[in-house]
């Protein structure tokens, strides 16, 4: 039996409703881009997250 989806507000802050997911299509990418821009770049975002987690992020190739 399929699960019922419960609409909820998009996590990006646009105040639109999703069909049950956290983001509307493409809004997760827009949110990530805005975060990266606001902290000064990917390197700075990584440093910030590693500081909060108190551990290094492993990058797999």
PDB file of N, CA, C and O in Angstrom:
ATOM      1  N   UNK A   1       0.848  -1.175   0.000  1.00  0.00           N
ATOM      2  CA  UNK A   1       0.000   0.000   0.000  1.00  0.00           C
ATOM      3  C   UNK A   1       0.899   1.245   0.000  1.00  0.00           C
ATOM      4  O   UNK A   1       1.779   1.358   0.853  1.00  0.00           O
ATOM      5  N   UNK A   2       0.698   2.176  -0.932  1.00  0.00           N
ATOM      6  CA  UNK A   2       1.522   3.381  -0.985  1.00  0.00           C
ATOM      7  C   UNK A   2       1.274   4.290   0.212  1.00  0.00           C
ATOM      8  O   UNK A   2       0.164   4.387   0.735  1.00  0.00           O
ATOM      9  N   UNK A   3       2.371   4.963   0.632  1.00  0.00           N
ATOM     10  CA  UNK A   3       2.242   5.898   1.736  1.00  0.00           C
ATOM     11  C   UNK A   3       1.541   7.155   1.261  1.00  0.00           C
ATOM     12  O   UNK A   3       1.695   7.564   0.110  1.00  0.00           O
ATOM     13  N   UNK A   4       0.775   7.764   2.143  1.00  0.00           N
ATOM     14  CA  UNK A   4       0.151   9.040   1.827  1.00  0.00           C
ATOM     15  C   UNK A   4       1.193  10.132   1.996  1.00  0.00           C
ATOM     16  O   UNK A   4       1.935  10.150   2.978  1.00  0.00           O
ATOM     17  N   UNK A   5       1.244  11.048   1.027  1.00  0.00           N
ATOM     18  CA  UNK A   5       2.156  12.164   1.160  1.00  0.00           C
ATOM     19  C   UNK A   5       1.425  13.322   1.814  1.00  0.00           C
ATOM     20  O   UNK A   5       0.249  13.573   1.550  1.00  0.00           O
ATOM     21  N   UNK A   6       2.138  14.007   2.659  1.00  0.00           N
ATOM     22  CA  UNK A   6       1.565  15.138   3.367  1.00  0.00           C
ATOM     23  C   UNK A   6       2.257  16.398   2.867  1.00  0.00           C
ATOM     24  O   UNK A   6       3.458  16.561   3.079  1.00  0.00           O
ATOM     25  N   UNK A   7       1.521  17.298   2.205  1.00  0.00           N
ATOM     26  CA  UNK A   7       2.139  18.535   1.742  1.00  0.00           C
ATOM     27  C   UNK A   7       2.718  19.324   2.916  1.00  0.00           C
ATOM     28  O   UNK A   7       2.159  19.331   4.013  1.00  0.00           O
ATOM     29  N   UNK A   8       3.846  19.987   2.666  1.00  0.00           N
ATOM     30  CA  UNK A   8       4.447  20.833   3.691  1.00  0.00           C
ATOM     31  C   UNK A   8       5.155  22.003   3.022  1.00  0.00           C
ATOM     32  O   UNK A   8       5.393  21.995   1.814  1.00  0.00           O
ATOM     33  N   UNK A   9       5.487  23.007   3.825  1.00  0.00           N
ATOM     34  CA  UNK A   9       6.146  24.178   3.269  1.00  0.00           C
ATOM     35  C   UNK A   9       7.544  23.832   2.801  1.00  0.00           C
ATOM     36  O   UNK A   9       8.255  23.061   3.444  1.00  0.00           O
ATOM     37  N   UNK A  10       7.928  24.408   1.679  1.00  0.00           N
ATOM     38  CA  UNK A  10       9.260  24.217   1.125  1.00  0.00           C
ATOM     39  C   UNK A  10      10.289  24.741   2.120  1.00  0.00           C
ATOM     40  O   UNK A  10      10.134  25.830   2.672  1.00  0.00           O
ATOM     41  N   UNK A  11      11.335  23.961   2.342  1.00  0.00           N
ATOM     42  CA  UNK A  11      12.361  24.308   3.326  1.00  0.00           C
ATOM     43  C   UNK A  11      13.248  25.468   2.892  1.00  0.00           C
ATOM     44  O   UNK A  11      14.066  25.935   3.684  1.00  0.00           O
ATOM     45  N   UNK A  12      13.108  25.949   1.652  1.00  0.00           N
ATOM     46  CA  UNK A  12      13.934  27.072   1.201  1.00  0.00           C
ATOM     47  C   UNK A  12      13.413  28.403   1.724  1.00  0.00           C
ATOM     48  O   UNK A  12      14.128  29.404   1.710  1.00  0.00           O
ATOM     49  N   UNK A  13      12.175  28.411   2.181  1.00  0.00           N
ATOM     50  CA  UNK A  13      11.601  29.639   2.711  1.00  0.00           C
ATOM     51  C   UNK A  13      10.736  30.397   1.722  1.00  0.00           C
ATOM     52  O   UNK A  13      10.347  31.533   1.992  1.00  0.00           O
ATOM     53  N   UNK A  14      10.426  29.793   0.581  1.00  0.00           N
ATOM     54  CA  UNK A  14       9.625  30.475  -0.440  1.00  0.00           C
ATOM     55  C   UNK A  14       8.138  30.497  -0.101  1.00  0.00           C
ATOM     56  O   UNK A  14       7.357  31.153  -0.790  1.00  0.00           O
ATOM     57  N   UNK A  15       7.742  29.791   0.948  1.00  0.00           N
ATOM     58  CA  UNK A  15       6.349  29.700   1.411  1.00  0.00           C
ATOM     59  C   UNK A  15       5.424  28.935   0.472  1.00  0.00           C
ATOM     60  O   UNK A  15       4.205  28.985   0.635  1.00  0.00           O
ATOM     61  N   UNK A  16       5.983  28.230  -0.506  1.00  0.00           N
ATOM     62  CA  UNK A  16       5.179  27.359  -1.363  1.00  0.00           C
ATOM     63  C   UNK A  16       5.077  25.985  -0.707  1.00  0.00           C
ATOM     64  O   UNK A  16       5.875  25.636   0.162  1.00  0.00           O
ATOM     65  N   UNK A  17       4.093  25.223  -1.134  1.00  0.00           N
ATOM     66  CA  UNK A  17       3.880  23.898  -0.566  1.00  0.00           C
ATOM     67  C   UNK A  17       4.451  22.818  -1.486  1.00  0.00           C
ATOM     68  O   UNK A  17       4.301  22.878  -2.706  1.00  0.00           O
ATOM     69  N   UNK A  18       5.105  21.836  -0.876  1.00  0.00           N
ATOM     70  CA  UNK A  18       5.611  20.685  -1.629  1.00  0.00           C
ATOM     71  C   UNK A  18       4.529  19.604  -1.655  1.00  0.00           C
ATOM     72  O   UNK A  18       3.469  19.749  -1.045  1.00  0.00           O
ATOM     73  N   UNK A  19       4.815  18.543  -2.361  1.00  0.00           N
ATOM     74  CA  UNK A  19       3.889  17.410  -2.381  1.00  0.00           C
ATOM     75  C   UNK A  19       4.249  16.386  -1.308  1.00  0.00           C
ATOM     76  O   UNK A  19       3.735  15.268  -1.310  1.00  0.00           O
ATOM     77  N   UNK A  20       5.137  16.775  -0.389  1.00  0.00           N
ATOM     78  CA  UNK A  20       5.526  15.872   0.690  1.00  0.00           C
ATOM     79  C   UNK A  20       7.013  15.880   0.960  1.00  0.00           C
ATOM     80  O   UNK A  20       7.449  15.479   2.039  1.00  0.00           O
ATOM     81  N   UNK A  21       7.794  16.329   0.001  1.00  0.00           N
ATOM     82  CA  UNK A  21       9.239  16.403   0.194  1.00  0.00           C
ATOM     83  C   UNK A  21       9.629  17.664   0.946  1.00  0.00           C
ATOM     84  O   UNK A  21       8.783  18.488   1.295  1.00  0.00           O
ATOM     85  N   UNK A  22      10.925  17.798   1.186  1.00  0.00           N
ATOM     86  CA  UNK A  22      11.417  18.981   1.887  1.00  0.00           C
ATOM     87  C   UNK A  22      11.458  20.210   0.987  1.00  0.00           C
ATOM     88  O   UNK A  22      11.251  21.330   1.453  1.00  0.00           O
ATOM     89  N   UNK A  23      11.724  20.005  -0.303  1.00  0.00           N
ATOM     90  CA  UNK A  23      11.896  21.118  -1.245  1.00  0.00           C
ATOM     91  C   UNK A  23      11.080  20.896  -2.509  1.00  0.00           C
ATOM     92  O   UNK A  23      10.807  19.762  -2.901  1.00  0.00           O
ATOM     93  N   UNK A  24      10.698  21.992  -3.133  1.00  0.00           N
ATOM     94  CA  UNK A  24      10.167  21.928  -4.483  1.00  0.00           C
ATOM     95  C   UNK A  24      11.329  21.625  -5.422  1.00  0.00           C
ATOM     96  O   UNK A  24      12.479  21.870  -5.056  1.00  0.00           O
ATOM     97  N   UNK A  25      11.070  21.104  -6.614  1.00  0.00           N
ATOM     98  CA  UNK A  25      12.165  20.796  -7.542  1.00  0.00           C
ATOM     99  C   UNK A  25      13.054  22.013  -7.800  1.00  0.00           C
ATOM    100  O   UNK A  25      12.574  23.086  -8.167  1.00  0.00           O
ATOM    101  N   UNK A  26      14.356  21.822  -7.598  1.00  0.00           N
ATOM    102  CA  UNK A  26      15.337  22.865  -7.839  1.00  0.00           C
ATOM    103  C   UNK A  26      15.583  23.793  -6.669  1.00  0.00           C
ATOM    104  O   UNK A  26      16.590  24.501  -6.653  1.00  0.00           O
ATOM    105  N   UNK A  27      14.699  23.812  -5.692  1.00  0.00           N
ATOM    106  CA  UNK A  27      14.845  24.732  -4.565  1.00  0.00           C
ATOM    107  C   UNK A  27      15.957  24.300  -3.608  1.00  0.00           C
ATOM    108  O   UNK A  27      16.525  25.139  -2.909  1.00  0.00           O
ATOM    109  N   UNK A  28      16.276  23.006  -3.566  1.00  0.00           N
ATOM    110  CA  UNK A  28      17.404  22.548  -2.753  1.00  0.00           C
ATOM    111  C   UNK A  28      18.712  23.093  -3.317  1.00  0.00           C
ATOM    112  O   UNK A  28      19.589  23.505  -2.558  1.00  0.00           O
ATOM    113  N   UNK A  29      18.848  23.100  -4.627  1.00  0.00           N
ATOM    114  CA  UNK A  29      20.052  23.633  -5.266  1.00  0.00           C
ATOM    115  C   UNK A  29      20.169  25.142  -5.063  1.00  0.00           C
ATOM    116  O   UNK A  29      21.258  25.657  -4.813  1.00  0.00           O
ATOM    117  N   UNK A  30      19.051  25.841  -5.170  1.00  0.00           N
ATOM    118  CA  UNK A  30      19.065  27.288  -4.942  1.00  0.00           C
ATOM    119  C   UNK A  30      19.461  27.598  -3.505  1.00  0.00           C
ATOM    120  O   UNK A  30      20.202  28.549  -3.255  1.00  0.00           O
ATOM    121  N   UNK A  31      18.976  26.806  -2.566  1.00  0.00           N
ATOM    122  CA  UNK A  31      19.301  27.000  -1.155  1.00  0.00           C
ATOM    123  C   UNK A  31      20.783  26.749  -0.909  1.00  0.00           C
ATOM    124  O   UNK A  31      21.441  27.534  -0.227  1.00  0.00           O
ATOM    125  N   UNK A  32      21.312  25.659  -1.461  1.00  0.00           N
ATOM    126  CA  UNK A  32      22.729  25.354  -1.301  1.00  0.00           C
ATOM    127  C   UNK A  32      23.588  26.462  -1.900  1.00  0.00           C
ATOM    128  O   UNK A  32      24.575  26.873  -1.289  1.00  0.00           O
ATOM    129  N   UNK A  33      23.233  26.946  -3.070  1.00  0.00           N
ATOM    130  CA  UNK A  33      23.991  28.037  -3.701  1.00  0.00           C
ATOM    131  C   UNK A  33      23.983  29.290  -2.841  1.00  0.00           C
ATOM    132  O   UNK A  33      25.008  29.958  -2.711  1.00  0.00           O
ATOM    133  N   UNK A  34      22.844  29.614  -2.254  1.00  0.00           N
ATOM    134  CA  UNK A  34      22.743  30.793  -1.395  1.00  0.00           C
ATOM    135  C   UNK A  34      23.596  30.629  -0.142  1.00  0.00           C
ATOM    136  O   UNK A  34      24.228  31.587   0.303  1.00  0.00           O
ATOM    137  N   UNK A  35      23.620  29.436   0.427  1.00  0.00           N
ATOM    138  CA  UNK A  35      24.434  29.177   1.617  1.00  0.00           C
ATOM    139  C   UNK A  35      25.912  29.337   1.277  1.00  0.00           C
ATOM    140  O   UNK A  35      26.650  30.004   2.002  1.00  0.00           O
ATOM    141  N   UNK A  36      26.341  28.731   0.185  1.00  0.00           N
ATOM    142  CA  UNK A  36      27.739  28.818  -0.236  1.00  0.00           C
ATOM    143  C   UNK A  36      28.137  30.269  -0.466  1.00  0.00           C
ATOM    144  O   UNK A  36      29.211  30.694  -0.041  1.00  0.00           O
ATOM    145  N   UNK A  37      27.284  31.021  -1.130  1.00  0.00           N
ATOM    146  CA  UNK A  37      27.563  32.430  -1.409  1.00  0.00           C
ATOM    147  C   UNK A  37      27.672  33.239  -0.116  1.00  0.00           C
ATOM    148  O   UNK A  37      28.540  34.104   0.005  1.00  0.00           O
ATOM    149  N   UNK A  38      26.801  32.963   0.840  1.00  0.00           N
ATOM    150  CA  UNK A  38      26.772  33.740   2.079  1.00  0.00           C
ATOM    151  C   UNK A  38      27.926  33.444   3.028  1.00  0.00           C
ATOM    152  O   UNK A  38      28.286  34.299   3.837  1.00  0.00           O
ATOM    153  N   UNK A  39      28.513  32.250   2.948  1.00  0.00           N
ATOM    154  CA  UNK A  39      29.647  31.943   3.820  1.00  0.00           C
ATOM    155  C   UNK A  39      30.978  32.233   3.138  1.00  0.00           C
ATOM    156  O   UNK A  39      32.025  32.141   3.778  1.00  0.00           O
ATOM    157  N   UNK A  40      30.959  32.578   1.865  1.00  0.00           N
ATOM    158  CA  UNK A  40      32.179  32.978   1.184  1.00  0.00           C
ATOM    159  C   UNK A  40      32.777  31.948   0.252  1.00  0.00           C
ATOM    160  O   UNK A  40      33.830  32.197  -0.335  1.00  0.00           O
ATOM    161  N   UNK A  41      32.152  30.815   0.096  1.00  0.00           N
ATOM    162  CA  UNK A  41      32.638  29.789  -0.825  1.00  0.00           C
ATOM    163  C   UNK A  41      32.543  28.401  -0.226  1.00  0.00           C
ATOM    164  O   UNK A  41      32.200  28.229   0.943  1.00  0.00           O
ATOM    165  N   UNK A  42      32.856  27.413  -1.055  1.00  0.00           N
ATOM    166  CA  UNK A  42      32.754  26.011  -0.628  1.00  0.00           C
ATOM    167  C   UNK A  42      33.793  25.696   0.444  1.00  0.00           C
ATOM    168  O   UNK A  42      33.506  24.977   1.401  1.00  0.00           O
ATOM    169  N   UNK A  43      35.003  26.238   0.280  1.00  0.00           N
ATOM    170  CA  UNK A  43      36.058  25.991   1.275  1.00  0.00           C
ATOM    171  C   UNK A  43      35.618  26.489   2.652  1.00  0.00           C
ATOM    172  O   UNK A  43      35.800  25.798   3.655  1.00  0.00           O
ATOM    173  N   UNK A  44      35.045  27.680   2.697  1.00  0.00           N
ATOM    174  CA  UNK A  44      34.593  28.245   3.962  1.00  0.00           C
ATOM    175  C   UNK A  44      33.421  27.453   4.530  1.00  0.00           C
ATOM    176  O   UNK A  44      33.338  27.266   5.744  1.00  0.00           O
ATOM    177  N   UNK A  45      32.514  26.985   3.674  1.00  0.00           N
ATOM    178  CA  UNK A  45      31.392  26.168   4.138  1.00  0.00           C
ATOM    179  C   UNK A  45      31.901  24.875   4.753  1.00  0.00           C
ATOM    180  O   UNK A  45      31.428  24.453   5.808  1.00  0.00           O
ATOM    181  N   UNK A  46      32.867  24.248   4.093  1.00  0.00           N
ATOM    182  CA  UNK A  46      33.427  23.011   4.631  1.00  0.00           C
ATOM    183  C   UNK A  46      34.059  23.252   6.000  1.00  0.00           C
ATOM    184  O   UNK A  46      33.852  22.471   6.929  1.00  0.00           O
ATOM    185  N   UNK A  47      34.836  24.343   6.126  1.00  0.00           N
ATOM    186  CA  UNK A  47      35.468  24.654   7.401  1.00  0.00           C
ATOM    187  C   UNK A  47      34.425  24.896   8.487  1.00  0.00           C
ATOM    188  O   UNK A  47      34.589  24.450   9.622  1.00  0.00           O
ATOM    189  N   UNK A  48      33.372  25.591   8.140  1.00  0.00           N
ATOM    190  CA  UNK A  48      32.303  25.865   9.090  1.00  0.00           C
ATOM    191  C   UNK A  48      31.642  24.576   9.563  1.00  0.00           C
ATOM    192  O   UNK A  48      31.446  24.379  10.762  1.00  0.00           O
ATOM    193  N   UNK A  49      31.302  23.710   8.636  1.00  0.00           N
ATOM    194  CA  UNK A  49      30.634  22.446   8.982  1.00  0.00           C
ATOM    195  C   UNK A  49      31.562  21.545   9.784  1.00  0.00           C
ATOM    196  O   UNK A  49      31.135  20.928  10.760  1.00  0.00           O
ATOM    197  N   UNK A  50      32.828  21.462   9.383  1.00  0.00           N
ATOM    198  CA  UNK A  50      33.768  20.631  10.135  1.00  0.00           C
ATOM    199  C   UNK A  50      33.937  21.153  11.562  1.00  0.00           C
ATOM    200  O   UNK A  50      34.094  20.367  12.496  1.00  0.00           O
ATOM    201  N   UNK A  51      33.907  22.475  11.733  1.00  0.00           N
ATOM    202  CA  UNK A  51      34.001  23.049  13.067  1.00  0.00           C
ATOM    203  C   UNK A  51      32.801  22.694  13.929  1.00  0.00           C
ATOM    204  O   UNK A  51      32.945  22.406  15.117  1.00  0.00           O
ATOM    205  N   UNK A  52      31.622  22.713  13.330  1.00  0.00           N
ATOM    206  CA  UNK A  52      30.402  22.367  14.066  1.00  0.00           C
ATOM    207  C   UNK A  52      30.382  20.877  14.404  1.00  0.00           C
ATOM    208  O   UNK A  52      29.999  20.489  15.507  1.00  0.00           O
ATOM    209  N   UNK A  53      30.797  20.051  13.450  1.00  0.00           N
ATOM    210  CA  UNK A  53      30.795  18.600  13.660  1.00  0.00           C
ATOM    211  C   UNK A  53      31.979  18.131  14.506  1.00  0.00           C
ATOM    212  O   UNK A  53      31.972  17.022  15.041  1.00  0.00           O
ATOM    213  N   UNK A  54      32.996  18.990  14.620  1.00  0.00           N
ATOM    214  CA  UNK A  54      34.216  18.659  15.340  1.00  0.00           C
ATOM    215  C   UNK A  54      34.913  17.444  14.740  1.00  0.00           C
ATOM    216  O   UNK A  54      35.463  16.614  15.463  1.00  0.00           O
ATOM    217  N   UNK A  55      34.887  17.348  13.426  1.00  0.00           N
ATOM    218  CA  UNK A  55      35.585  16.282  12.700  1.00  0.00           C
ATOM    219  C   UNK A  55      35.734  16.698  11.242  1.00  0.00           C
ATOM    220  O   UNK A  55      35.007  17.566  10.758  1.00  0.00           O
ATOM    221  N   UNK A  56      36.678  16.074  10.548  1.00  0.00           N
ATOM    222  CA  UNK A  56      36.885  16.365   9.142  1.00  0.00           C
ATOM    223  C   UNK A  56      35.877  15.625   8.283  1.00  0.00           C
ATOM    224  O   UNK A  56      35.458  14.514   8.609  1.00  0.00           O
ATOM    225  N   UNK A  57      35.495  16.253   7.185  1.00  0.00           N
ATOM    226  CA  UNK A  57      34.614  15.621   6.208  1.00  0.00           C
ATOM    227  C   UNK A  57      35.485  14.862   5.221  1.00  0.00           C
ATOM    228  O   UNK A  57      36.399  15.434   4.628  1.00  0.00           O
ATOM    229  N   UNK A  58      35.208  13.589   5.045  1.00  0.00           N
ATOM    230  CA  UNK A  58      35.965  12.767   4.101  1.00  0.00           C
ATOM    231  C   UNK A  58      35.390  12.956   2.699  1.00  0.00           C
ATOM    232  O   UNK A  58      34.194  12.769   2.474  1.00  0.00           O
ATOM    233  N   UNK A  59      36.250  13.325   1.770  1.00  0.00           N
ATOM    234  CA  UNK A  59      35.844  13.490   0.379  1.00  0.00           C
ATOM    235  C   UNK A  59      36.295  12.255  -0.382  1.00  0.00           C
ATOM    236  O   UNK A  59      37.490  11.974  -0.466  1.00  0.00           O
ATOM    237  N   UNK A  60      35.357  11.531  -0.927  1.00  0.00           N
ATOM    238  CA  UNK A  60      35.675  10.307  -1.675  1.00  0.00           C
ATOM    239  C   UNK A  60      35.738  10.631  -3.159  1.00  0.00           C
ATOM    240  O   UNK A  60      34.939  11.413  -3.675  1.00  0.00           O
ATOM    241  N   UNK A  61      36.712  10.010  -3.843  1.00  0.00           N
ATOM    242  CA  UNK A  61      36.821  10.238  -5.281  1.00  0.00           C
ATOM    243  C   UNK A  61      36.275   9.092  -6.081  1.00  0.00           C
ATOM    244  O   UNK A  61      36.295   9.132  -7.311  1.00  0.00           O
TER     245      UNK A  61
END
